[in-house]
Amino acid sequence: EDAIVRLIGAILLEQNDEWAVQHARYMTLETIAPLSDDPTVSLPAIAS
C-alpha cells in the first residue's frame, strides 16, 4: 500500500509540473488579443 501511495504521489507531482509548464509555454487568446491592432480578434463561443 505504501508503494502505491508513493507511485500515485509521483505521478500527480509529475502531472502538476506538466500543467505548470504548459500554462507558461502557450499563450492564450486572452493574452495575445491586447497585443493586436486588429479589433476583430475575439474569443470563440463556448458550446453548451
mmCIF file of the N, C-alpha and C atoms, coordinates in Angstrom:
data_MODEL
# 
_entry.id   MODEL 
# 
loop_
_atom_site.group_PDB 
_atom_site.id 
_atom_site.type_symbol 
_atom_site.label_atom_id 
_atom_site.label_alt_id 
_atom_site.label_comp_id 
_atom_site.label_asym_id 
_atom_site.label_entity_id 
_atom_site.label_seq_id 
_atom_site.pdbx_PDB_ins_code 
_atom_site.Cartn_x 
_atom_site.Cartn_y 
_atom_site.Cartn_z 
_atom_site.occupancy 
_atom_site.B_iso_or_equiv 
_atom_site.pdbx_formal_charge 
_atom_site.auth_seq_id 
_atom_site.auth_comp_id 
_atom_site.auth_asym_id 
_atom_site.auth_atom_id 
_atom_site.pdbx_PDB_model_num 
ATOM 1   N N  . GLU A 1 1  ? 0.822   -1.197 0.000   1.00 0.00 ? 1  GLU A N  1 
ATOM 2   C CA . GLU A 1 1  ? 0.000   0.000  0.000   1.00 0.00 ? 1  GLU A CA 1 
ATOM 3   C C  . GLU A 1 1  ? 0.869   1.266  0.000   1.00 0.00 ? 1  GLU A C  1 
ATOM 4   N N  . ASP A 1 2  ? 1.941   1.251  0.767   1.00 0.00 ? 2  ASP A N  1 
ATOM 5   C CA . ASP A 1 2  ? 2.827   2.422  0.792   1.00 0.00 ? 2  ASP A CA 1 
ATOM 6   C C  . ASP A 1 2  ? 3.448   2.684  -0.574  1.00 0.00 ? 2  ASP A C  1 
ATOM 7   N N  . ALA A 1 3  ? 3.792   1.614  -1.284  1.00 0.00 ? 3  ALA A N  1 
ATOM 8   C CA . ALA A 1 3  ? 4.377   1.768  -2.619  1.00 0.00 ? 3  ALA A CA 1 
ATOM 9   C C  . ALA A 1 3  ? 3.370   2.375  -3.591  1.00 0.00 ? 3  ALA A C  1 
ATOM 10  N N  . ILE A 1 4  ? 2.114   1.985  -3.462  1.00 0.00 ? 4  ILE A N  1 
ATOM 11  C CA . ILE A 1 4  ? 1.064   2.538  -4.333  1.00 0.00 ? 4  ILE A CA 1 
ATOM 12  C C  . ILE A 1 4  ? 0.886   4.023  -4.058  1.00 0.00 ? 4  ILE A C  1 
ATOM 13  N N  . VAL A 1 5  ? 0.883   4.389  -2.786  1.00 0.00 ? 5  VAL A N  1 
ATOM 14  C CA . VAL A 1 5  ? 0.740   5.803  -2.425  1.00 0.00 ? 5  VAL A CA 1 
ATOM 15  C C  . VAL A 1 5  ? 1.913   6.611  -2.979  1.00 0.00 ? 5  VAL A C  1 
ATOM 16  N N  . ARG A 1 6  ? 3.133   6.084  -2.875  1.00 0.00 ? 6  ARG A N  1 
ATOM 17  C CA . ARG A 1 6  ? 4.302   6.790  -3.419  1.00 0.00 ? 6  ARG A CA 1 
ATOM 18  C C  . ARG A 1 6  ? 4.219   6.912  -4.932  1.00 0.00 ? 6  ARG A C  1 
ATOM 19  N N  . LEU A 1 7  ? 3.773   5.845  -5.605  1.00 0.00 ? 7  LEU A N  1 
ATOM 20  C CA . LEU A 1 7  ? 3.642   5.871  -7.061  1.00 0.00 ? 7  LEU A CA 1 
ATOM 21  C C  . LEU A 1 7  ? 2.621   6.912  -7.498  1.00 0.00 ? 7  LEU A C  1 
ATOM 22  N N  . ILE A 1 8  ? 1.461   6.903  -6.878  1.00 0.00 ? 8  ILE A N  1 
ATOM 23  C CA . ILE A 1 8  ? 0.418   7.876  -7.234  1.00 0.00 ? 8  ILE A CA 1 
ATOM 24  C C  . ILE A 1 8  ? 0.894   9.289  -6.934  1.00 0.00 ? 8  ILE A C  1 
ATOM 25  N N  . GLY A 1 9  ? 1.576   9.480  -5.818  1.00 0.00 ? 9  GLY A N  1 
ATOM 26  C CA . GLY A 1 9  ? 2.116   10.799 -5.487  1.00 0.00 ? 9  GLY A CA 1 
ATOM 27  C C  . GLY A 1 9  ? 3.111   11.282 -6.529  1.00 0.00 ? 9  GLY A C  1 
ATOM 28  N N  . ALA A 1 10 ? 3.977   10.378 -6.989  1.00 0.00 ? 10 ALA A N  1 
ATOM 29  C CA . ALA A 1 10 ? 4.962   10.743 -8.014  1.00 0.00 ? 10 ALA A CA 1 
ATOM 30  C C  . ALA A 1 10 ? 4.280   11.097 -9.328  1.00 0.00 ? 10 ALA A C  1 
ATOM 31  N N  . ILE A 1 11 ? 3.258   10.336 -9.694  1.00 0.00 ? 11 ILE A N  1 
ATOM 32  C CA . ILE A 1 11 ? 2.525   10.616 -10.935 1.00 0.00 ? 11 ILE A CA 1 
ATOM 33  C C  . ILE A 1 11 ? 1.828   11.966 -10.847 1.00 0.00 ? 11 ILE A C  1 
ATOM 34  N N  . LEU A 1 12 ? 1.173   12.233 -9.724  1.00 0.00 ? 12 LEU A N  1 
ATOM 35  C CA . LEU A 1 12 ? 0.481   13.517 -9.566  1.00 0.00 ? 12 LEU A CA 1 
ATOM 36  C C  . LEU A 1 12 ? 1.468   14.680 -9.553  1.00 0.00 ? 12 LEU A C  1 
ATOM 37  N N  . LEU A 1 13 ? 2.612   14.498 -8.933  1.00 0.00 ? 13 LEU A N  1 
ATOM 38  C CA . LEU A 1 13 ? 3.624   15.553 -8.913  1.00 0.00 ? 13 LEU A CA 1 
ATOM 39  C C  . LEU A 1 13 ? 4.137   15.842 -10.319 1.00 0.00 ? 13 LEU A C  1 
ATOM 40  N N  . GLU A 1 14 ? 4.383   14.782 -11.093 1.00 0.00 ? 14 GLU A N  1 
ATOM 41  C CA . GLU A 1 14 ? 4.839   14.965 -12.472 1.00 0.00 ? 14 GLU A CA 1 
ATOM 42  C C  . GLU A 1 14 ? 3.770   15.660 -13.311 1.00 0.00 ? 14 GLU A C  1 
ATOM 43  N N  . GLN A 1 15 ? 2.514   15.277 -13.140 1.00 0.00 ? 15 GLN A N  1 
ATOM 44  C CA . GLN A 1 15 ? 1.426   15.899 -13.894 1.00 0.00 ? 15 GLN A CA 1 
ATOM 45  C C  . GLN A 1 15 ? 1.288   17.367 -13.509 1.00 0.00 ? 15 GLN A C  1 
ATOM 46  N N  . ASN A 1 16 ? 1.434   17.663 -12.227 1.00 0.00 ? 16 ASN A N  1 
ATOM 47  C CA . ASN A 1 16 ? 1.350   19.046 -11.774 1.00 0.00 ? 16 ASN A CA 1 
ATOM 48  C C  . ASN A 1 16 ? 2.445   19.885 -12.426 1.00 0.00 ? 16 ASN A C  1 
ATOM 49  N N  . ASP A 1 17 ? 3.658   19.330 -12.530 1.00 0.00 ? 17 ASP A N  1 
ATOM 50  C CA . ASP A 1 17 ? 4.750   20.042 -13.197 1.00 0.00 ? 17 ASP A CA 1 
ATOM 51  C C  . ASP A 1 17 ? 4.412   20.303 -14.661 1.00 0.00 ? 17 ASP A C  1 
ATOM 52  N N  . GLU A 1 18 ? 3.810   19.319 -15.331 1.00 0.00 ? 18 GLU A N  1 
ATOM 53  C CA . GLU A 1 18 ? 3.410   19.489 -16.731 1.00 0.00 ? 18 GLU A CA 1 
ATOM 54  C C  . GLU A 1 18 ? 2.386   20.613 -16.863 1.00 0.00 ? 18 GLU A C  1 
ATOM 55  N N  . TRP A 1 19 ? 1.413   20.647 -15.963 1.00 0.00 ? 19 TRP A N  1 
ATOM 56  C CA . TRP A 1 19 ? 0.393   21.697 -16.021 1.00 0.00 ? 19 TRP A CA 1 
ATOM 57  C C  . TRP A 1 19 ? 1.026   23.065 -15.797 1.00 0.00 ? 19 TRP A C  1 
ATOM 58  N N  . ALA A 1 20 ? 1.956   23.164 -14.868 1.00 0.00 ? 20 ALA A N  1 
ATOM 59  C CA . ALA A 1 20 ? 2.602   24.446 -14.575 1.00 0.00 ? 20 ALA A CA 1 
ATOM 60  C C  . ALA A 1 20 ? 3.395   24.936 -15.783 1.00 0.00 ? 20 ALA A C  1 
ATOM 61  N N  . VAL A 1 21 ? 4.115   24.038 -16.446 1.00 0.00 ? 21 VAL A N  1 
ATOM 62  C CA . VAL A 1 21 ? 4.903   24.405 -17.623 1.00 0.00 ? 21 VAL A CA 1 
ATOM 63  C C  . VAL A 1 21 ? 3.991   24.742 -18.793 1.00 0.00 ? 21 VAL A C  1 
ATOM 64  N N  . GLN A 1 22 ? 2.921   23.992 -18.947 1.00 0.00 ? 22 GLN A N  1 
ATOM 65  C CA . GLN A 1 22 ? 2.016   24.195 -20.080 1.00 0.00 ? 22 GLN A CA 1 
ATOM 66  C C  . GLN A 1 22 ? 1.437   25.601 -20.066 1.00 0.00 ? 22 GLN A C  1 
ATOM 67  N N  . HIS A 1 23 ? 1.055   26.105 -18.905 1.00 0.00 ? 23 HIS A N  1 
ATOM 68  C CA . HIS A 1 23 ? 0.460   27.438 -18.844 1.00 0.00 ? 23 HIS A CA 1 
ATOM 69  C C  . HIS A 1 23 ? 1.470   28.515 -19.222 1.00 0.00 ? 23 HIS A C  1 
ATOM 70  N N  . ALA A 1 24 ? 2.724   28.288 -18.947 1.00 0.00 ? 24 ALA A N  1 
ATOM 71  C CA . ALA A 1 24 ? 3.744   29.267 -19.304 1.00 0.00 ? 24 ALA A CA 1 
ATOM 72  C C  . ALA A 1 24 ? 4.186   29.118 -20.759 1.00 0.00 ? 24 ALA A C  1 
ATOM 73  N N  . ARG A 1 25 ? 4.034   27.926 -21.314 1.00 0.00 ? 25 ARG A N  1 
ATOM 74  C CA . ARG A 1 25 ? 4.524   27.649 -22.660 1.00 0.00 ? 25 ARG A CA 1 
ATOM 75  C C  . ARG A 1 25 ? 3.602   28.200 -23.737 1.00 0.00 ? 25 ARG A C  1 
ATOM 76  N N  . TYR A 1 26 ? 2.310   28.133 -23.512 1.00 0.00 ? 26 TYR A N  1 
ATOM 77  C CA . TYR A 1 26 ? 1.356   28.514 -24.540 1.00 0.00 ? 26 TYR A CA 1 
ATOM 78  C C  . TYR A 1 26 ? 0.676   29.823 -24.168 1.00 0.00 ? 26 TYR A C  1 
ATOM 79  N N  . MET A 1 27 ? 0.619   30.726 -25.125 1.00 0.00 ? 27 MET A N  1 
ATOM 80  C CA . MET A 1 27 ? -0.087  31.979 -24.894 1.00 0.00 ? 27 MET A CA 1 
ATOM 81  C C  . MET A 1 27 ? -1.537  31.794 -25.301 1.00 0.00 ? 27 MET A C  1 
ATOM 82  N N  . THR A 1 28 ? -2.439  32.234 -24.455 1.00 0.00 ? 28 THR A N  1 
ATOM 83  C CA . THR A 1 28 ? -3.859  32.120 -24.753 1.00 0.00 ? 28 THR A CA 1 
ATOM 84  C C  . THR A 1 28 ? -4.314  33.324 -25.561 1.00 0.00 ? 28 THR A C  1 
ATOM 85  N N  . LEU A 1 29 ? -5.478  33.220 -26.162 1.00 0.00 ? 29 LEU A N  1 
ATOM 86  C CA . LEU A 1 29 ? -6.020  34.331 -26.934 1.00 0.00 ? 29 LEU A CA 1 
ATOM 87  C C  . LEU A 1 29 ? -6.243  35.553 -26.047 1.00 0.00 ? 29 LEU A C  1 
ATOM 88  N N  . GLU A 1 30 ? -6.578  35.315 -24.787 1.00 0.00 ? 30 GLU A N  1 
ATOM 89  C CA . GLU A 1 30 ? -6.779  36.434 -23.859 1.00 0.00 ? 30 GLU A CA 1 
ATOM 90  C C  . GLU A 1 30 ? -5.500  37.250 -23.683 1.00 0.00 ? 30 GLU A C  1 
ATOM 91  N N  . THR A 1 31 ? -4.351  36.597 -23.723 1.00 0.00 ? 31 THR A N  1 
ATOM 92  C CA . THR A 1 31 ? -3.097  37.331 -23.555 1.00 0.00 ? 31 THR A CA 1 
ATOM 93  C C  . THR A 1 31 ? -2.582  37.906 -24.863 1.00 0.00 ? 31 THR A C  1 
ATOM 94  N N  . ILE A 1 32 ? -2.951  37.307 -25.984 1.00 0.00 ? 32 ILE A N  1 
ATOM 95  C CA . ILE A 1 32 ? -2.493  37.784 -27.289 1.00 0.00 ? 32 ILE A CA 1 
ATOM 96  C C  . ILE A 1 32 ? -3.363  38.932 -27.811 1.00 0.00 ? 32 ILE A C  1 
ATOM 97  N N  . ALA A 1 33 ? -4.666  38.893 -27.565 1.00 0.00 ? 33 ALA A N  1 
ATOM 98  C CA . ALA A 1 33 ? -5.601  39.875 -28.122 1.00 0.00 ? 33 ALA A CA 1 
ATOM 99  C C  . ALA A 1 33 ? -5.211  41.326 -27.822 1.00 0.00 ? 33 ALA A C  1 
ATOM 100 N N  . PRO A 1 34 ? -4.801  41.675 -26.609 1.00 0.00 ? 34 PRO A N  1 
ATOM 101 C CA . PRO A 1 34 ? -4.422  43.076 -26.364 1.00 0.00 ? 34 PRO A CA 1 
ATOM 102 C C  . PRO A 1 34 ? -3.207  43.531 -27.172 1.00 0.00 ? 34 PRO A C  1 
ATOM 103 N N  . LEU A 1 35 ? -2.425  42.611 -27.691 1.00 0.00 ? 35 LEU A N  1 
ATOM 104 C CA . LEU A 1 35 ? -1.241  42.966 -28.472 1.00 0.00 ? 35 LEU A CA 1 
ATOM 105 C C  . LEU A 1 35 ? -1.561  43.248 -29.927 1.00 0.00 ? 35 LEU A C  1 
ATOM 106 N N  . SER A 1 36 ? -2.773  42.939 -30.342 1.00 0.00 ? 36 SER A N  1 
ATOM 107 C CA . SER A 1 36 ? -3.150  43.042 -31.743 1.00 0.00 ? 36 SER A CA 1 
ATOM 108 C C  . SER A 1 36 ? -3.715  44.420 -32.072 1.00 0.00 ? 36 SER A C  1 
ATOM 109 N N  . ASP A 1 37 ? -3.454  44.871 -33.312 1.00 0.00 ? 37 ASP A N  1 
ATOM 110 C CA . ASP A 1 37 ? -4.067  46.100 -33.807 1.00 0.00 ? 37 ASP A CA 1 
ATOM 111 C C  . ASP A 1 37 ? -5.414  45.810 -34.449 1.00 0.00 ? 37 ASP A C  1 
ATOM 112 N N  . ASP A 1 38 ? -5.744  44.534 -34.610 1.00 0.00 ? 38 ASP A N  1 
ATOM 113 C CA . ASP A 1 38 ? -6.972  44.110 -35.276 1.00 0.00 ? 38 ASP A CA 1 
ATOM 114 C C  . ASP A 1 38 ? -8.115  44.019 -34.256 1.00 0.00 ? 38 ASP A C  1 
ATOM 115 N N  . PRO A 1 39 ? -9.112  44.910 -34.354 1.00 0.00 ? 39 PRO A N  1 
ATOM 116 C CA . PRO A 1 39 ? -10.215 44.892 -33.378 1.00 0.00 ? 39 PRO A CA 1 
ATOM 117 C C  . PRO A 1 39 ? -11.145 43.692 -33.532 1.00 0.00 ? 39 PRO A C  1 
ATOM 118 N N  . THR A 1 40 ? -10.993 42.904 -34.603 1.00 0.00 ? 40 THR A N  1 
ATOM 119 C CA . THR A 1 40 ? -11.890 41.765 -34.805 1.00 0.00 ? 40 THR A CA 1 
ATOM 120 C C  . THR A 1 40 ? -11.429 40.508 -34.068 1.00 0.00 ? 40 THR A C  1 
ATOM 121 N N  . VAL A 1 41 ? -10.308 40.580 -33.366 1.00 0.00 ? 41 VAL A N  1 
ATOM 122 C CA . VAL A 1 41 ? -9.859  39.426 -32.590 1.00 0.00 ? 41 VAL A CA 1 
ATOM 123 C C  . VAL A 1 41 ? -10.855 39.198 -31.471 1.00 0.00 ? 41 VAL A C  1 
ATOM 124 N N  . SER A 1 42 ? -11.393 37.982 -31.408 1.00 0.00 ? 42 SER A N  1 
ATOM 125 C CA . SER A 1 42 ? -12.370 37.670 -30.364 1.00 0.00 ? 42 SER A CA 1 
ATOM 126 C C  . SER A 1 42 ? -12.251 36.208 -29.971 1.00 0.00 ? 42 SER A C  1 
ATOM 127 N N  . LEU A 1 43 ? -12.841 35.891 -28.852 1.00 0.00 ? 43 LEU A N  1 
ATOM 128 C CA . LEU A 1 43 ? -12.848 34.519 -28.374 1.00 0.00 ? 43 LEU A CA 1 
ATOM 129 C C  . LEU A 1 43 ? -13.987 33.756 -29.026 1.00 0.00 ? 43 LEU A C  1 
ATOM 130 N N  . PRO A 1 44 ? -13.780 32.491 -29.335 1.00 0.00 ? 44 PRO A N  1 
ATOM 131 C CA . PRO A 1 44 ? -14.879 31.696 -29.895 1.00 0.00 ? 44 PRO A CA 1 
ATOM 132 C C  . PRO A 1 44 ? -15.954 31.453 -28.842 1.00 0.00 ? 44 PRO A C  1 
ATOM 133 N N  . ALA A 1 45 ? -17.180 31.260 -29.304 1.00 0.00 ? 45 ALA A N  1 
ATOM 134 C CA . ALA A 1 45 ? -18.283 30.984 -28.387 1.00 0.00 ? 45 ALA A CA 1 
ATOM 135 C C  . ALA A 1 45 ? -18.091 29.612 -27.761 1.00 0.00 ? 45 ALA A C  1 
ATOM 136 N N  . ILE A 1 46 ? -18.511 29.492 -26.532 1.00 0.00 ? 46 ILE A N  1 
ATOM 137 C CA . ILE A 1 46 ? -18.423 28.216 -25.825 1.00 0.00 ? 46 ILE A CA 1 
ATOM 138 C C  . ILE A 1 46 ? -19.647 27.388 -26.165 1.00 0.00 ? 46 ILE A C  1 
ATOM 139 N N  . ALA A 1 47 ? -19.423 26.172 -26.626 1.00 0.00 ? 47 ALA A N  1 
ATOM 140 C CA . ALA A 1 47 ? -20.542 25.281 -26.952 1.00 0.00 ? 47 ALA A CA 1 
ATOM 141 C C  . ALA A 1 47 ? -21.232 24.858 -25.666 1.00 0.00 ? 47 ALA A C  1 
ATOM 142 N N  . SER A 1 48 ? -22.553 24.848 -25.695 1.00 0.00 ? 48 SER A N  1 
ATOM 143 C CA . SER A 1 48 ? -23.281 24.475 -24.479 1.00 0.00 ? 48 SER A CA 1 
ATOM 144 C C  . SER A 1 48 ? -23.751 23.056 -24.499 1.00 0.00 ? 48 SER A C  1 
# 
